[in-house]
Amino acid sequence: MTNINNKVMMIFCLVCLISVGLFGQEEETSFNAGTISETVVDTFALLFLLFGTYFAWELYHIMKGGELASSWGWLAGGTVIFAIIKIIDVAQRAGYFPVPSIVISVGYLFVSLFLFLGFLKQRKTLG
């Protein structure tokens, strides 16, 4: 149980480190209250996505080749891609590096494809 708590705390610390840089960004034009609230929401979304990625990956390894393992693999992959896209999106909004919007859109396309395939395989297995 302590191993899981240590990993959860590591994920939490990683998100806190990312968010410190985000909140430290200065607005070059005028103050926009929506920017701070969007950053807070995006940081929490990223935190929950990283937790979800960790638990999805743990579930995939618990299955150990059972009938539902392939569907959980697709679902875990979709969660991992979603977390990566969210990290890129948050870093782009903070101004760390420019990212074309097509990269984010293609990432969401892959997330939806992975989730669709995961749910389809679960339906076939359970139905």
C-alpha positions in Angstrom: 0.0 0.0 0.0 2.9 2.4 0.7 4.2 1.8 -2.8 1.0 3.1 -4.3 1.0 6.1 -1.9 4.6 6.9 -2.9 3.7 6.8 -6.6 0.6 9.0 -6.1 2.7 11.5 -4.2 5.3 11.6 -7.0 2.5 12.3 -9.5 1.1 15.0 -7.3 4.5 16.6 -6.8 5.1 16.5 -10.6 1.9 18.4 -11.3 2.7 20.9 -8.5 6.0 21.6 -10.1 4.4 22.1 -13.5 1.8 24.4 -12.0 4.3 26.6 -10.3 5.7 27.6 -13.7 2.2 28.2 -15.0 1.1 30.5 -12.2 4.4 32.4 -12.5 3.7 33.4 -16.1 3.1 37.1 -16.6 0.4 38.5 -18.8 1.9 40.7 -21.5 -1.3 42.5 -22.5 -3.9 43.1 -19.8 -4.9 41.0 -16.9 -7.4 38.3 -17.9 -9.2 36.6 -15.0 -10.2 33.7 -17.2 -6.5 32.8 -17.7 -5.9 32.0 -14.0 -9.1 30.0 -13.6 -8.4 28.1 -16.8 -4.9 27.3 -15.6 -6.3 26.0 -12.3 -8.9 23.8 -14.0 -6.3 22.5 -16.5 -3.9 21.7 -13.7 -6.5 19.7 -11.8 -7.6 18.0 -15.0 -3.9 17.1 -15.6 -3.6 15.8 -12.1 -6.6 13.5 -12.4 -5.5 12.4 -15.9 -2.1 11.3 -14.4 -3.9 9.5 -11.6 -6.2 7.8 -14.1 -3.2 6.9 -16.2 -1.5 5.3 -13.3 -4.6 3.3 -12.2 -5.4 2.3 -15.8 -1.9 0.9 -16.2 -2.1 -0.9 -12.9 -5.4 -2.5 -14.0 -3.9 -3.5 -17.3 -1.1 -5.3 -15.5 -3.5 -7.0 -13.0 -5.4 -8.6 -15.9 -2.3 -10.6 -16.9 -3.5 -11.8 -20.3 -7.2 -12.4 -19.5 -10.0 -11.9 -21.9 -10.4 -8.2 -20.9 -6.7 -7.5 -20.9 -6.7 -6.3 -24.6 -9.6 -3.9 -24.0 -8.0 -2.5 -20.9 -4.8 -2.1 -22.9 -6.6 0.1 -25.4 -8.3 2.1 -22.6 -5.0 2.6 -20.7 -3.4 3.7 -24.0 -6.1 6.2 -24.6 -5.7 7.6 -21.1 -1.9 7.8 -21.5 -2.3 9.7 -24.8 -4.9 12.0 -23.3 -2.5 12.8 -20.4 0.3 13.5 -22.9 -1.9 15.8 -25.0 -3.0 17.6 -21.9 0.6 18.2 -20.8 1.4 19.6 -24.2 -1.7 21.8 -24.2 -1.0 23.2 -20.7 2.7 23.8 -21.6 1.6 25.5 -24.9 -0.9 27.8 -23.0 1.8 28.7 -20.5 4.1 29.7 -23.4 6.8 27.1 -22.8 6.8 26.2 -26.5 4.5 26.8 -29.5 2.4 23.9 -30.7 0.2 23.9 -33.8 -3.4 23.3 -33.0 -3.5 20.4 -35.4 -1.2 18.4 -33.0 -3.8 18.8 -30.2 -6.6 17.9 -32.6 -4.9 14.8 -33.9 -4.0 13.8 -30.3 -7.7 13.9 -29.4 -8.5 11.9 -32.5 -6.2 9.2 -31.3 -7.6 9.3 -27.8 -11.1 8.8 -29.1 -10.0 6.0 -31.4 -8.2 4.2 -28.5 -11.3 4.6 -26.2 -13.6 3.4 -29.0 -11.5 0.3 -29.6 -11.3 -0.4 -25.9 -15.0 -0.2 -25.4 -15.7 -2.2 -28.6 -13.4 -5.0 -27.4 -15.1 -5.0 -23.9 -18.5 -5.2 -25.6 -17.4 -8.2 -27.7 -15.9 -9.9 -24.7 -18.8 -9.4 -22.3 -21.6 -9.6 -24.9 
